[in-house]
Amino acid sequence: MADMGTCSCTGCEYTVTDEQASISEGEVYCCTACAAGHPEGMDCVHEDCACTELNRPAAGDLPHEQF
C-alpha cells in the first residue's frame, strides 16, 4: 500500500493510498465523491469530513425533477 499524498478535494485532508485512489484530470482523490466534485451533495467516504459540507451545492443549485 503506497501513500499517494493528500486528497486534492478542497477541505479534505485525508491521505490517499494506491488501493483507494480515484484519479480525475491528473489529480488524486480519496474517493469517487471527491473526484467527481460531490455531485448532488454526495458525501466523502470519510465520515464527518469537512469537504462534504465545503463542496455541497447551495440548496437552490440541487437538480429538480421535471414533470
The first five atom37 places (N, CA, C, CB, O) and aatype in JSON, in Angstrom:
{
  "aatype": [12, 0, 3, 12, 7, 16, 4, 15, 4, 16, 7, 4, 6, 18, 16, 19, 16, 3, 6, 5, 0, 15, 9, 15, 6, 7, 6, 19, 18, 4, 4, 16, 0, 4, 0, 0, 7, 8, 14, 6, 7, 12, 3, 4, 19, 8, 6, 3, 4, 0, 4, 16, 6, 10, 2, 1, 14, 0, 0, 7, 3, 10, 14, 8, 6, 5, 13],
  "atom_mask": [
    [1, 1, 1, 1, 1],
    [1, 1, 1, 1, 1],
    [1, 1, 1, 1, 1],
    [1, 1, 1, 1, 1],
    [1, 1, 1, 0, 1],
    [1, 1, 1, 1, 1],
    [1, 1, 1, 1, 1],
    [1, 1, 1, 1, 1],
    [1, 1, 1, 1, 1],
    [1, 1, 1, 1, 1],
    [1, 1, 1, 0, 1],
    [1, 1, 1, 1, 1],
    [1, 1, 1, 1, 1],
    [1, 1, 1, 1, 1],
    [1, 1, 1, 1, 1],
    [1, 1, 1, 1, 1],
    [1, 1, 1, 1, 1],
    [1, 1, 1, 1, 1],
    [1, 1, 1, 1, 1],
    [1, 1, 1, 1, 1],
    [1, 1, 1, 1, 1],
    [1, 1, 1, 1, 1],
    [1, 1, 1, 1, 1],
    [1, 1, 1, 1, 1],
    [1, 1, 1, 1, 1],
    [1, 1, 1, 0, 1],
    [1, 1, 1, 1, 1],
    [1, 1, 1, 1, 1],
    [1, 1, 1, 1, 1],
    [1, 1, 1, 1, 1],
    [1, 1, 1, 1, 1],
    [1, 1, 1, 1, 1],
    [1, 1, 1, 1, 1],
    [1, 1, 1, 1, 1],
    [1, 1, 1, 1, 1],
    [1, 1, 1, 1, 1],
    [1, 1, 1, 0, 1],
    [1, 1, 1, 1, 1],
    [1, 1, 1, 1, 1],
    [1, 1, 1, 1, 1],
    [1, 1, 1, 0, 1],
    [1, 1, 1, 1, 1],
    [1, 1, 1, 1, 1],
    [1, 1, 1, 1, 1],
    [1, 1, 1, 1, 1],
    [1, 1, 1, 1, 1],
    [1, 1, 1, 1, 1],
    [1, 1, 1, 1, 1],
    [1, 1, 1, 1, 1],
    [1, 1, 1, 1, 1],
    [1, 1, 1, 1, 1],
    [1, 1, 1, 1, 1],
    [1, 1, 1, 1, 1],
    [1, 1, 1, 1, 1],
    [1, 1, 1, 1, 1],
    [1, 1, 1, 1, 1],
    [1, 1, 1, 1, 1],
    [1, 1, 1, 1, 1],
    [1, 1, 1, 1, 1],
    [1, 1, 1, 0, 1],
    [1, 1, 1, 1, 1],
    [1, 1, 1, 1, 1],
    [1, 1, 1, 1, 1],
    [1, 1, 1, 1, 1],
    [1, 1, 1, 1, 1],
    [1, 1, 1, 1, 1],
    [1, 1, 1, 1, 1]
  ],
  "atom_positions": [
    [[0.86, -1.18, 0.0], [0.0, 0.0, 0.0], [0.91, 1.24, 0.0], [-0.98, 0.0, 1.24], [1.64, 1.48, 0.96]],
    [[0.84, 2.0, -1.07], [1.68, 3.19, -1.2], [0.88, 4.45, -0.93], [2.32, 3.25, -2.6], [-0.29, 4.55, -1.29]],
    [[1.52, 5.41, -0.3], [0.93, 6.7, 0.01], [1.04, 7.57, -1.24], [1.64, 7.37, 1.24], [2.13, 7.75, -1.79]],
    [[-0.09, 8.13, -1.69], [-0.11, 8.96, -2.9], [-0.28, 10.44, -2.58], [-1.21, 8.5, -3.83], [-0.48, 11.25, -3.48]],
    [[-0.23, 10.79, -1.3], [-0.37, 12.19, -0.9], [-1.74, 12.48, -0.34], [0.0, 0.0, 0.0], [-2.52, 11.57, -0.08]],
    [[-2.02, 13.76, -0.16], [-3.3, 14.21, 0.39], [-4.32, 14.36, -0.72], [-3.12, 15.53, 1.16], [-3.99, 14.75, -1.84]],
    [[-5.56, 14.07, -0.4], [-6.67, 14.21, -1.35], [-6.69, 15.62, -1.91], [-8.02, 13.87, -0.66], [-6.47, 16.59, -1.18]],
    [[-6.96, 15.75, -3.21], [-6.98, 17.04, -3.89], [-8.28, 17.82, -3.71], [-6.73, 16.84, -5.35], [-8.39, 18.96, -4.16]],
    [[-9.25, 17.22, -3.06], [-10.54, 17.87, -2.84], [-10.39, 19.0, -1.81], [-11.61, 16.84, -2.37], [-9.74, 18.81, -0.78]],
    [[-10.98, 20.14, -2.08], [-10.94, 21.27, -1.17], [-11.54, 20.88, 0.18], [-11.68, 22.47, -1.76], [-12.69, 20.46, 0.25]],
    [[-10.75, 21.02, 1.24], [-11.23, 20.73, 2.59], [-10.97, 19.31, 3.06], [0.0, 0.0, 0.0], [-11.11, 19.02, 4.25]],
    [[-10.58, 18.42, 2.15], [-10.31, 17.03, 2.54], [-8.83, 16.92, 2.86], [-10.71, 16.03, 1.41], [-7.97, 17.3, 2.06]],
    [[-8.53, 16.4, 4.03], [-7.14, 16.3, 4.46], [-6.7, 14.85, 4.64], [-6.94, 17.04, 5.76], [-5.7, 14.59, 5.3]],
    [[-7.43, 13.92, 4.04], [-7.09, 12.51, 4.17], [-5.99, 12.11, 3.21], [-8.32, 11.65, 3.95], [-5.91, 12.62, 2.09]],
    [[-5.14, 11.19, 3.66], [-4.08, 10.66, 2.83], [-4.67, 9.6, 1.9], [-2.94, 10.05, 3.71], [-5.47, 8.76, 2.32]],
    [[-4.27, 9.66, 0.65], [-4.76, 8.73, -0.35], [-3.76, 7.59, -0.51], [-5.0, 9.44, -1.71], [-2.56, 7.82, -0.64]],
    [[-4.27, 6.37, -0.51], [-3.41, 5.21, -0.76], [-3.7, 4.7, -2.17], [-3.64, 4.08, 0.31], [-4.75, 4.99, -2.74]],
    [[-2.76, 3.96, -2.73], [-2.96, 3.44, -4.08], [-4.14, 2.47, -4.16], [-1.7, 2.75, -4.56], [-4.69, 2.27, -5.25]],
    [[-4.55, 1.88, -3.05], [-5.68, 0.95, -3.03], [-7.03, 1.66, -3.16], [-5.66, 0.14, -1.76], [-7.97, 1.09, -3.7]],
    [[-7.12, 2.88, -2.67], [-8.4, 3.58, -2.64], [-8.46, 4.76, -3.61], [-8.68, 4.06, -1.26], [-9.52, 5.38, -3.75]],
    [[-7.39, 5.08, -4.28], [-7.29, 6.29, -5.08], [-8.31, 6.36, -6.21], [-5.92, 6.4, -5.64], [-8.57, 5.38, -6.91]],
    [[-8.88, 7.55, -6.38], [-9.69, 7.89, -7.54], [-8.94, 9.03, -8.21], [-11.19, 8.3, -7.14], [-8.62, 10.03, -7.58]],
    [[-8.68, 8.88, -9.48], [-7.9, 9.88, -10.2], [-8.78, 10.55, -11.23], [-6.64, 9.25, -10.87], [-9.46, 9.88, -12.01]],
    [[-8.76, 11.89, -11.23], [-9.55, 12.67, -12.18], [-8.71, 13.84, -12.64], [-10.88, 13.15, -11.56], [-8.22, 14.63, -11.83]],
    [[-8.56, 13.97, -13.96], [-7.81, 15.06, -14.57], [-6.42, 15.22, -13.95], [-8.58, 16.36, -14.42], [-5.95, 16.34, -13.73]],
    [[-5.77, 14.1, -13.69], [-4.41, 14.1, -13.16], [-4.28, 14.38, -11.68], [0.0, 0.0, 0.0], [-3.17, 14.44, -11.16]],
    [[-5.39, 14.56, -10.99], [-5.39, 14.81, -9.55], [-5.81, 13.53, -8.83], [-6.33, 15.99, -9.18], [-6.57, 12.74, -9.37]],
    [[-5.3, 13.34, -7.6], [-5.59, 12.15, -6.82], [-6.58, 12.5, -5.71], [-4.28, 11.54, -6.22], [-6.42, 13.49, -5.0]],
    [[-7.61, 11.66, -5.58], [-8.66, 11.87, -4.59], [-8.85, 10.61, -3.76], [-9.98, 12.27, -5.26], [-8.51, 9.51, -4.2]],
    [[-9.4, 10.76, -2.55], [-9.59, 9.63, -1.64], [-10.81, 8.79, -1.97], [-9.7, 10.13, -0.24], [-10.92, 7.65, -1.51]],
    [[-11.74, 9.33, -2.76], [-12.95, 8.57, -3.1], [-13.58, 9.14, -4.36], [-13.96, 8.6, -1.93], [-13.2, 10.21, -4.83]],
    [[-14.54, 8.44, -4.91], [-15.19, 8.89, -6.14], [-16.02, 10.16, -5.93], [-16.08, 7.78, -6.7], [-16.15, 10.97, -6.85]],
    [[-16.57, 10.35, -4.72], [-17.34, 11.57, -4.45], [-16.45, 12.8, -4.57], [-17.98, 11.52, -3.05], [-16.83, 13.8, -5.19]],
    [[-15.27, 12.74, -3.99], [-14.33, 13.85, -4.08], [-13.86, 14.06, -5.52], [-13.12, 13.61, -3.15], [-13.79, 15.19, -5.99]],
    [[-13.56, 12.98, -6.21], [-13.08, 13.06, -7.59], [-14.13, 13.66, -8.52], [-12.68, 11.66, -8.09], [-13.78, 14.35, -9.48]],
    [[-15.39, 13.4, -8.25], [-16.47, 13.89, -9.09], [-16.94, 15.29, -8.69], [-17.64, 12.93, -9.05], [-17.8, 15.86, -9.37]],
    [[-16.41, 15.84, -7.61], [-16.82, 17.18, -7.16], [-18.08, 17.17, -6.32], [0.0, 0.0, 0.0], [-18.79, 18.17, -6.25]],
    [[-18.37, 16.05, -5.67], [-19.53, 15.91, -4.78], [-20.85, 16.22, -5.5], [-19.38, 16.82, -3.57], [-21.6, 17.08, -5.06]],
    [[-21.12, 15.52, -6.61], [-22.37, 15.77, -7.33], [-23.58, 15.51, -6.45], [-22.45, 14.9, -8.58], [-23.64, 14.53, -5.72]],
    [[-24.54, 16.41, -6.54], [-25.78, 16.32, -5.77], [-25.52, 16.16, -4.28], [-26.62, 15.17, -6.27], [-26.33, 15.55, -3.58]],
    [[-24.39, 16.69, -3.8], [-24.08, 16.65, -2.37], [-23.56, 15.32, -1.88], [0.0, 0.0, 0.0], [-23.58, 15.06, -0.67]],
    [[-23.09, 14.46, -2.78], [-22.57, 13.14, -2.4], [-21.52, 13.28, -1.31], [-21.98, 12.4, -3.63], [-20.63, 14.12, -1.41]],
    [[-21.62, 12.46, -0.28], [-20.71, 12.53, 0.87], [-19.36, 11.88, 0.58], [-21.36, 11.86, 2.06], [-19.26, 10.92, -0.18]],
    [[-18.33, 12.43, 1.21], [-17.0, 11.83, 1.21], [-17.09, 10.5, 1.95], [-15.94, 12.78, 1.87], [-17.92, 10.35, 2.84]],
    [[-16.24, 9.54, 1.59], [-16.26, 8.25, 2.27], [-15.83, 8.36, 3.72], [-15.36, 7.26, 1.54], [-16.14, 7.49, 4.53]],
    [[-15.12, 9.4, 4.05], [-14.67, 9.6, 5.43], [-15.75, 10.36, 6.2], [-13.31, 10.37, 5.48], [-16.04, 11.52, 5.91]],
    [[-16.32, 9.68, 7.16], [-17.42, 10.25, 7.94], [-17.01, 11.57, 8.59], [-17.87, 9.26, 9.01], [-15.92, 11.68, 9.15]],
    [[-17.88, 12.55, 8.51], [-17.68, 13.88, 9.09], [-16.52, 14.66, 8.47], [-17.45, 13.75, 10.58], [-15.97, 15.55, 9.11]],
    [[-16.14, 14.34, 7.24], [-15.07, 15.08, 6.57], [-15.58, 16.47, 6.19], [-14.58, 14.31, 5.29], [-16.7, 16.61, 5.7]],
    [[-14.79, 17.47, 6.43], [-15.17, 18.86, 6.15], [-15.45, 19.11, 4.67], [-14.09, 19.8, 6.62], [-16.21, 20.01, 4.33]],
    [[-14.84, 18.33, 3.8], [-15.01, 18.59, 2.36], [-16.45, 18.38, 1.9], [-14.08, 17.69, 1.57], [-16.88, 19.02, 0.94]],
    [[-17.18, 17.5, 2.55], [-18.56, 17.25, 2.15], [-19.37, 18.54, 2.26], [-19.19, 16.15, 3.02], [-20.09, 18.89, 1.32]],
    [[-19.28, 19.23, 3.36], [-20.03, 20.48, 3.53], [-19.44, 21.62, 2.69], [-20.05, 20.89, 5.0], [-20.19, 22.42, 2.14]],
    [[-18.13, 21.7, 2.6], [-17.49, 22.76, 1.82], [-17.84, 22.69, 0.34], [-16.0, 22.69, 1.98], [-17.9, 23.72, -0.34]],
    [[-18.08, 21.5, -0.17], [-18.34, 21.31, -1.6], [-19.79, 20.99, -1.93], [-17.46, 20.22, -2.12], [-20.11, 20.7, -3.08]],
    [[-20.66, 21.03, -0.92], [-22.08, 20.74, -1.14], [-22.7, 21.92, -1.91], [-22.83, 20.5, 0.22], [-22.48, 23.07, -1.54]],
    [[-23.47, 21.64, -2.97], [-24.1, 22.73, -3.71], [-25.12, 23.46, -2.83], [-24.79, 22.2, -4.97], [-25.72, 22.87, -1.93]],
    [[-25.3, 24.73, -3.1], [-26.3, 25.52, -2.37], [-27.67, 24.87, -2.61], [-26.3, 27.02, -2.83], [-27.88, 24.23, -3.63]],
    [[-28.58, 25.04, -1.67], [-29.9, 24.4, -1.76], [-30.59, 24.7, -3.08], [-30.77, 24.85, -0.59], [-31.26, 23.82, -3.63]],
    [[-30.46, 25.89, -3.59], [-31.09, 26.26, -4.85], [-30.41, 25.66, -6.06], [0.0, 0.0, 0.0], [-30.96, 25.7, -7.16]],
    [[-29.22, 25.09, -5.89], [-28.48, 24.52, -7.02], [-28.7, 23.02, -7.2], [-27.02, 24.78, -6.83], [-28.18, 22.43, -8.15]],
    [[-29.47, 22.4, -6.29], [-29.73, 20.98, -6.44], [-30.69, 20.77, -7.61], [-30.32, 20.37, -5.12], [-31.6, 21.58, -7.81]],
    [[-30.5, 19.72, -8.38], [-31.35, 19.49, -9.55], [-32.8, 19.22, -9.13], [-30.82, 18.33, -10.38], [-33.05, 18.62, -8.09]],
    [[-33.72, 19.65, -9.95], [-35.13, 19.44, -9.71], [-35.66, 18.46, -10.74], [-35.9, 20.78, -9.76], [-35.26, 18.48, -11.9]],
    [[-36.55, 17.59, -10.31], [-37.16, 16.67, -11.26], [-38.12, 17.44, -12.13], [-37.88, 15.51, -10.55], [-38.86, 18.29, -11.65]],
    [[-38.11, 17.14, -13.41], [-39.02, 17.8, -14.34], [-40.21, 16.88, -14.59], [-38.31, 18.16, -15.67], [-40.06, 15.66, -14.69]],
    [[-41.36, 17.48, -14.7], [-42.58, 16.69, -14.92], [-42.95, 16.69, -16.37], [-43.74, 17.21, -14.09], [-43.95, 16.08, -16.75]]
  ]
}
